[in-house]
Protein backbone atom coordinates (compact mmCIF):
# COMPACT_ATOMS: atom_id res chain seq x y z
CA UNK A 1 0.00 0.00 0.00
CA UNK A 2 1.34 3.43 -0.95
CA UNK A 3 2.14 5.80 1.92
CA UNK A 4 3.59 9.28 2.00
CA UNK A 5 5.34 9.73 5.34
CA UNK A 6 5.93 13.28 6.56
CA UNK A 7 9.07 12.79 8.62
CA UNK A 8 10.34 15.42 11.05
CA UNK A 9 14.13 15.63 11.18
CA UNK A 10 16.50 17.53 13.53
CA UNK A 11 16.71 21.31 13.23
CA UNK A 12 20.36 21.13 14.23
CA UNK A 13 21.43 18.50 16.74
CA UNK A 14 21.39 15.14 14.94
CA UNK A 15 20.34 13.38 18.15
CA UNK A 16 16.94 15.08 18.01
CA UNK A 17 15.22 12.39 15.94
CA UNK A 18 12.87 9.66 17.08
CA UNK A 19 13.43 5.92 16.78
CA UNK A 20 10.23 5.77 14.77
CA UNK A 21 11.52 8.33 12.28
CA UNK A 22 14.75 6.38 11.83
CA UNK A 23 12.82 3.16 11.34
CA UNK A 24 10.59 4.72 8.70
CA UNK A 25 13.58 6.15 6.84
CA UNK A 26 15.10 2.66 6.68
CA UNK A 27 11.86 1.03 5.50
CA UNK A 28 10.65 3.38 2.73
CA UNK A 29 11.42 2.89 -0.94
CA UNK A 30 12.74 6.42 -1.41
CA UNK A 31 13.20 9.75 0.34
CA UNK A 32 12.09 13.10 -1.09
CA UNK A 33 14.20 15.90 0.37
CA UNK A 34 14.50 19.66 0.10
CA UNK A 35 18.29 19.54 -0.24
CA UNK A 36 19.91 16.18 -0.89
CA UNK A 37 23.27 17.41 0.46
CA UNK A 38 21.71 18.40 3.77
CA UNK A 39 19.69 15.19 4.09
CA UNK A 40 22.76 13.06 3.33
CA UNK A 41 24.45 14.37 6.48
CA UNK A 42 21.66 12.88 8.59
CA UNK A 43 21.36 9.66 6.61
CA UNK A 44 25.09 8.99 6.65
CA UNK A 45 25.24 9.67 10.37
CA UNK A 46 22.70 6.89 10.94
CA UNK A 47 24.05 4.70 8.12
CA UNK A 48 20.84 4.83 6.09
CA UNK A 49 21.08 4.30 2.35
CA UNK A 50 18.02 5.07 0.23
CA UNK A 51 17.35 6.61 -3.19
CA UNK A 52 16.92 10.37 -2.86
CA UNK A 53 14.65 12.60 -4.94
CA UNK A 54 15.11 16.35 -4.86
CA UNK A 55 11.90 18.17 -3.97
CA UNK A 56 12.09 21.93 -3.35
CA UNK A 57 10.41 25.23 -4.17
CA UNK A 58 11.98 25.49 -7.62
CA UNK A 59 11.04 22.05 -8.91
CA UNK A 60 7.99 21.14 -6.81
CA UNK A 61 5.51 20.76 -9.69
CA UNK A 62 7.75 18.56 -11.80
CA UNK A 63 9.02 16.55 -8.84
CA UNK A 64 5.49 16.10 -7.46
CA UNK A 65 4.42 14.43 -10.70
CA UNK A 66 7.30 11.98 -10.37
CA UNK A 67 6.53 11.25 -6.73
CA UNK A 68 2.82 10.76 -7.36
CA UNK A 69 3.63 8.22 -10.06
CA UNK A 70 5.67 6.29 -7.52
CA UNK A 71 2.77 6.39 -5.06
CA UNK A 72 0.46 5.07 -7.78
CA UNK A 73 2.80 2.09 -8.04
CA UNK A 74 2.36 1.38 -4.35
CA UNK A 75 5.67 2.82 -3.23
CA UNK A 76 6.33 4.17 0.26
CA UNK A 77 7.96 7.61 0.30
CA UNK A 78 9.39 9.66 3.14
CA UNK A 79 9.29 13.43 2.75
CA UNK A 80 11.86 15.39 4.74
CA UNK A 81 12.92 19.01 4.80
CA UNK A 82 16.32 20.53 5.59
CA UNK A 83 15.34 20.45 9.25
CA UNK A 84 12.17 20.27 11.32
CA UNK A 85 8.70 19.21 10.26
CA UNK A 86 7.85 19.27 6.52
CA UNK A 87 4.73 21.01 5.26
CA UNK A 88 4.85 23.88 7.76
CA UNK A 89 6.85 26.51 5.90
CA UNK A 90 8.16 24.70 2.83
CA UNK A 91 6.89 23.07 -0.42
CA UNK A 92 5.87 19.92 1.44
CA UNK A 93 2.30 21.16 1.79
CA UNK A 94 1.95 21.14 -2.01
CA UNK A 95 2.81 17.46 -2.26
CA UNK A 96 0.64 16.55 0.73
CA UNK A 97 -2.36 18.28 -0.83
CA UNK A 98 -1.96 16.41 -4.13
CA UNK A 99 -1.44 13.08 -2.39
CA UNK A 100 -4.55 13.50 -0.26
CA UNK A 101 -6.62 14.54 -3.28
CA UNK A 102 -5.65 11.26 -4.91
CA UNK A 103 -6.56 9.27 -1.79
CA UNK A 104 -3.02 8.23 -0.97
CA UNK A 105 -2.36 7.61 2.69
CA UNK A 106 -0.42 10.48 4.30
CA UNK A 107 1.09 9.67 7.69
CA UNK A 108 2.88 12.18 9.95
CA UNK A 109 6.00 11.17 11.87
CA UNK A 110 6.24 13.98 14.44
CA UNK A 111 9.40 15.43 15.87
CA UNK A 112 11.52 18.57 15.92
CA UNK A 113 10.09 21.95 14.95
CA UNK A 114 11.71 25.38 15.24
CA UNK A 115 8.27 26.80 16.01
CA UNK A 116 7.59 24.66 19.08
CA UNK A 117 11.23 24.76 20.17
CA UNK A 118 11.25 28.55 20.54
CA UNK A 119 7.78 28.75 22.08
CA UNK A 120 8.75 26.14 24.67
CA UNK A 121 11.29 28.55 26.20
CA UNK A 122 9.26 31.75 25.77
CA UNK A 123 7.20 31.39 28.93
CA UNK A 124 3.94 32.58 27.42
CA UNK A 125 1.77 29.49 27.63
CA UNK A 126 -1.88 30.07 26.76
CA UNK A 127 -1.27 33.14 24.61
CA UNK A 128 -2.72 33.43 21.13
CA UNK A 129 0.10 32.95 18.63
CA UNK A 130 0.11 33.47 14.87
CA UNK A 131 2.70 31.60 12.82
CA UNK A 132 3.60 33.52 9.66
CA UNK A 133 6.72 31.69 8.50
CA UNK A 134 8.96 33.68 6.17
CA UNK A 135 7.73 37.15 5.25
CA UNK A 136 8.22 38.48 1.73
CA UNK A 137 11.77 39.65 0.95
CA UNK A 138 10.24 42.66 -0.80
CA UNK A 139 10.26 45.61 1.65
CA UNK A 140 6.78 46.90 0.83
CA UNK A 141 5.05 43.54 1.09
CA UNK A 142 6.98 42.60 4.21
CA UNK A 143 6.09 45.81 6.03
CA UNK A 144 2.43 45.59 5.01
CA UNK A 145 2.10 42.02 6.25
CA UNK A 146 3.99 42.81 9.44
CA UNK A 147 1.68 45.74 10.12
CA UNK A 148 -1.37 43.49 9.74
CA UNK A 149 0.09 40.94 12.15
CA UNK A 150 1.11 43.49 14.77
CA UNK A 151 -2.34 45.09 14.85
CA UNK A 152 -3.80 41.87 16.24
CA UNK A 153 -1.80 42.21 19.43
CA UNK A 154 -1.19 38.45 19.60
CA UNK A 155 2.15 36.67 19.65
CA UNK A 156 3.79 36.22 16.26
CA UNK A 157 6.35 33.62 15.19
CA UNK A 158 8.45 34.26 12.10
CA UNK A 159 11.38 32.63 10.36
CA UNK A 160 14.15 34.89 9.08
CA UNK A 161 17.52 34.51 7.39
CA UNK A 162 20.73 36.04 8.76
CA UNK A 163 20.77 38.29 5.70
CA UNK A 164 17.42 39.92 6.47
CA UNK A 165 17.15 39.85 10.26
CA UNK A 166 18.48 43.42 10.53
CA UNK A 167 15.85 44.67 8.06
CA UNK A 168 13.12 42.94 10.08
CA UNK A 169 14.29 44.57 13.30
CA UNK A 170 14.41 47.97 11.59
CA UNK A 171 10.79 47.49 10.51
CA UNK A 172 9.81 46.54 14.05
CA UNK A 173 11.53 49.64 15.46
CA UNK A 174 9.39 51.72 13.12
CA UNK A 175 6.11 49.83 13.52
CA UNK A 176 6.13 48.60 17.13
CA UNK A 177 9.18 49.69 19.13
CA UNK A 178 7.58 48.74 22.46
CA UNK A 179 6.95 45.06 21.67
CA UNK A 180 9.46 42.67 23.16
CA UNK A 181 11.15 40.15 20.90
CA UNK A 182 12.70 36.73 21.54
CA UNK A 183 15.20 35.57 18.94
CA UNK A 184 16.35 31.96 18.69
CA UNK A 185 19.55 31.53 16.66
CA UNK A 186 21.18 28.21 15.76
CA UNK A 187 18.75 26.42 18.06
CA UNK A 188 19.90 22.98 19.29
CA UNK A 189 23.34 23.52 17.73
CA UNK A 190 26.67 24.14 19.45
CA UNK A 191 26.32 27.93 19.12
CA UNK A 192 22.67 28.06 20.20
CA UNK A 193 21.70 31.53 21.38
CA UNK A 194 18.58 33.25 22.68
CA UNK A 195 18.32 37.04 22.62
CA UNK A 196 15.46 38.92 24.26
CA UNK A 197 14.63 42.62 24.34
CA UNK A 198 13.09 45.49 22.45
CA UNK A 199 13.76 45.73 18.69
CA UNK A 200 16.25 48.58 19.17
CA UNK A 201 18.26 46.61 21.75
CA UNK A 202 18.46 43.56 19.51
CA UNK A 203 19.43 45.61 16.48
CA UNK A 204 22.26 47.23 18.44
CA UNK A 205 23.50 43.79 19.51
CA UNK A 206 23.41 42.23 16.05
CA UNK A 207 24.71 45.30 14.23
CA UNK A 208 27.77 45.25 16.45
CA UNK A 209 28.78 41.79 15.31
CA UNK A 210 31.36 41.29 12.59
CA UNK A 211 29.13 38.67 10.99
CA UNK A 212 25.62 37.40 11.54
CA UNK A 213 25.28 33.66 10.95
CA UNK A 214 22.57 31.07 11.47
CA UNK A 215 18.86 30.97 10.76
CA UNK A 216 16.59 32.87 13.14
CA UNK A 217 13.25 32.00 14.65
CA UNK A 218 11.57 35.17 15.86
CA UNK A 219 8.88 35.43 18.53
CA UNK A 220 7.17 38.80 18.84
CA UNK A 221 5.73 38.65 22.34
CA UNK A 222 1.99 39.39 22.78
CA UNK A 223 1.10 42.87 23.97
CA UNK A 224 -0.13 41.48 27.31
CA UNK A 225 3.34 40.14 28.21
CA UNK A 226 6.06 42.53 29.28
CA UNK A 227 9.05 40.22 29.49
CA UNK A 228 10.16 36.66 28.90
CA UNK A 229 12.99 34.97 30.75
CA UNK A 230 15.44 32.86 28.79
CA UNK A 231 18.85 31.89 30.09
CA UNK A 232 21.71 31.56 27.60
CA UNK A 233 23.58 28.28 27.53
CA UNK A 234 26.74 28.24 29.60
C-alpha positions as CSV (number, residue, x, y, z in Angstrom):
1,X,0.0,0.0,0.0
2,X,1.3,3.4,-1.0
3,X,2.1,5.8,1.9
4,X,3.6,9.3,2.0
5,X,5.3,9.7,5.3
6,X,5.9,13.3,6.6
7,X,9.1,12.8,8.6
8,X,10.3,15.4,11.0
9,X,14.1,15.6,11.2
10,X,16.5,17.5,13.5
11,X,16.7,21.3,13.2
12,X,20.4,21.1,14.2
13,X,21.4,18.5,16.7
14,X,21.4,15.1,14.9
15,X,20.3,13.4,18.2
16,X,16.9,15.1,18.0
17,X,15.2,12.4,15.9
18,X,12.9,9.7,17.1
19,X,13.4,5.9,16.8
20,X,10.2,5.8,14.8
21,X,11.5,8.3,12.3
22,X,14.8,6.4,11.8
23,X,12.8,3.2,11.3
24,X,10.6,4.7,8.7
25,X,13.6,6.1,6.8
26,X,15.1,2.7,6.7
27,X,11.9,1.0,5.5
28,X,10.7,3.4,2.7
29,X,11.4,2.9,-0.9
30,X,12.7,6.4,-1.4
31,X,13.2,9.8,0.3
32,X,12.1,13.1,-1.1
33,X,14.2,15.9,0.4
34,X,14.5,19.7,0.1
35,X,18.3,19.5,-0.2
36,X,19.9,16.2,-0.9
37,X,23.3,17.4,0.5
38,X,21.7,18.4,3.8
39,X,19.7,15.2,4.1
40,X,22.8,13.1,3.3
41,X,24.5,14.4,6.5
42,X,21.7,12.9,8.6
43,X,21.4,9.7,6.6
44,X,25.1,9.0,6.6
45,X,25.2,9.7,10.4
46,X,22.7,6.9,10.9
47,X,24.0,4.7,8.1
48,X,20.8,4.8,6.1
49,X,21.1,4.3,2.3
50,X,18.0,5.1,0.2
51,X,17.3,6.6,-3.2
52,X,16.9,10.4,-2.9
53,X,14.7,12.6,-4.9
54,X,15.1,16.4,-4.9
55,X,11.9,18.2,-4.0
56,X,12.1,21.9,-3.3
57,X,10.4,25.2,-4.2
58,X,12.0,25.5,-7.6
59,X,11.0,22.0,-8.9
60,X,8.0,21.1,-6.8
61,X,5.5,20.8,-9.7
62,X,7.8,18.6,-11.8
63,X,9.0,16.5,-8.8
64,X,5.5,16.1,-7.5
65,X,4.4,14.4,-10.7
66,X,7.3,12.0,-10.4
67,X,6.5,11.2,-6.7
68,X,2.8,10.8,-7.4
69,X,3.6,8.2,-10.1
70,X,5.7,6.3,-7.5
71,X,2.8,6.4,-5.1
72,X,0.5,5.1,-7.8
73,X,2.8,2.1,-8.0
74,X,2.4,1.4,-4.4
75,X,5.7,2.8,-3.2
76,X,6.3,4.2,0.3
77,X,8.0,7.6,0.3
78,X,9.4,9.7,3.1
79,X,9.3,13.4,2.8
80,X,11.9,15.4,4.7
81,X,12.9,19.0,4.8
82,X,16.3,20.5,5.6
83,X,15.3,20.4,9.2
84,X,12.2,20.3,11.3
85,X,8.7,19.2,10.3
86,X,7.9,19.3,6.5
87,X,4.7,21.0,5.3
88,X,4.9,23.9,7.8
89,X,6.8,26.5,5.9
90,X,8.2,24.7,2.8
91,X,6.9,23.1,-0.4
92,X,5.9,19.9,1.4
93,X,2.3,21.2,1.8
94,X,2.0,21.1,-2.0
95,X,2.8,17.5,-2.3
96,X,0.6,16.6,0.7
97,X,-2.4,18.3,-0.8
98,X,-2.0,16.4,-4.1
99,X,-1.4,13.1,-2.4
100,X,-4.6,13.5,-0.3
101,X,-6.6,14.5,-3.3
102,X,-5.6,11.3,-4.9
103,X,-6.6,9.3,-1.8
104,X,-3.0,8.2,-1.0
105,X,-2.4,7.6,2.7
106,X,-0.4,10.5,4.3
107,X,1.1,9.7,7.7
108,X,2.9,12.2,9.9
109,X,6.0,11.2,11.9
110,X,6.2,14.0,14.4
111,X,9.4,15.4,15.9
112,X,11.5,18.6,15.9
113,X,10.1,21.9,15.0
114,X,11.7,25.4,15.2
115,X,8.3,26.8,16.0
116,X,7.6,24.7,19.1
117,X,11.2,24.8,20.2
118,X,11.3,28.5,20.5
119,X,7.8,28.7,22.1
120,X,8.7,26.1,24.7
121,X,11.3,28.5,26.2
122,X,9.3,31.7,25.8
123,X,7.2,31.4,28.9
124,X,3.9,32.6,27.4
125,X,1.8,29.5,27.6
126,X,-1.9,30.1,26.8
127,X,-1.3,33.1,24.6
128,X,-2.7,33.4,21.1
129,X,0.1,33.0,18.6
130,X,0.1,33.5,14.9
131,X,2.7,31.6,12.8
132,X,3.6,33.5,9.7
133,X,6.7,31.7,8.5
134,X,9.0,33.7,6.2
135,X,7.7,37.1,5.3
136,X,8.2,38.5,1.7
137,X,11.8,39.7,1.0
138,X,10.2,42.7,-0.8
139,X,10.3,45.6,1.7
140,X,6.8,46.9,0.8
141,X,5.1,43.5,1.1
142,X,7.0,42.6,4.2
143,X,6.1,45.8,6.0
144,X,2.4,45.6,5.0
145,X,2.1,42.0,6.2
146,X,4.0,42.8,9.4
147,X,1.7,45.7,10.1
148,X,-1.4,43.5,9.7
149,X,0.1,40.9,12.1
150,X,1.1,43.5,14.8
151,X,-2.3,45.1,14.9
152,X,-3.8,41.9,16.2
153,X,-1.8,42.2,19.4
154,X,-1.2,38.5,19.6
155,X,2.1,36.7,19.7
156,X,3.8,36.2,16.3
157,X,6.4,33.6,15.2
158,X,8.4,34.3,12.1
159,X,11.4,32.6,10.4
160,X,14.1,34.9,9.1
161,X,17.5,34.5,7.4
162,X,20.7,36.0,8.8
163,X,20.8,38.3,5.7
164,X,17.4,39.9,6.5
165,X,17.1,39.8,10.3
166,X,18.5,43.4,10.5
167,X,15.8,44.7,8.1
168,X,13.1,42.9,10.1
169,X,14.3,44.6,13.3
170,X,14.4,48.0,11.6
171,X,10.8,47.5,10.5
172,X,9.8,46.5,14.1
173,X,11.5,49.6,15.5
174,X,9.4,51.7,13.1
175,X,6.1,49.8,13.5
176,X,6.1,48.6,17.1
177,X,9.2,49.7,19.1
178,X,7.6,48.7,22.5
179,X,6.9,45.1,21.7
180,X,9.5,42.7,23.2
181,X,11.2,40.1,20.9
182,X,12.7,36.7,21.5
183,X,15.2,35.6,18.9
184,X,16.4,32.0,18.7
185,X,19.5,31.5,16.7
186,X,21.2,28.2,15.8
187,X,18.7,26.4,18.1
188,X,19.9,23.0,19.3
189,X,23.3,23.5,17.7
190,X,26.7,24.1,19.5
191,X,26.3,27.9,19.1
192,X,22.7,28.1,20.2
193,X,21.7,31.5,21.4
194,X,18.6,33.2,22.7
195,X,18.3,37.0,22.6
196,X,15.5,38.9,24.3
197,X,14.6,42.6,24.3
198,X,13.1,45.5,22.5
199,X,13.8,45.7,18.7
200,X,16.3,48.6,19.2
201,X,18.3,46.6,21.8
202,X,18.5,43.6,19.5
203,X,19.4,45.6,16.5
204,X,22.3,47.2,18.4
205,X,23.5,43.8,19.5
206,X,23.4,42.2,16.0
207,X,24.7,45.3,14.2
208,X,27.8,45.3,16.4
209,X,28.8,41.8,15.3
210,X,31.4,41.3,12.6
211,X,29.1,38.7,11.0
212,X,25.6,37.4,11.5
213,X,25.3,33.7,11.0
214,X,22.6,31.1,11.5
215,X,18.9,31.0,10.8
216,X,16.6,32.9,13.1
217,X,13.3,32.0,14.6
218,X,11.6,35.2,15.9
219,X,8.9,35.4,18.5
220,X,7.2,38.8,18.8
221,X,5.7,38.7,22.3
222,X,2.0,39.4,22.8
223,X,1.1,42.9,24.0
224,X,-0.1,41.5,27.3
225,X,3.3,40.1,28.2
226,X,6.1,42.5,29.3
227,X,9.0,40.2,29.5
228,X,10.2,36.7,28.9
229,X,13.0,35.0,30.8
230,X,15.4,32.9,28.8
231,X,18.9,31.9,30.1
232,X,21.7,31.6,27.6
233,X,23.6,28.3,27.5
234,X,26.7,28.2,29.6
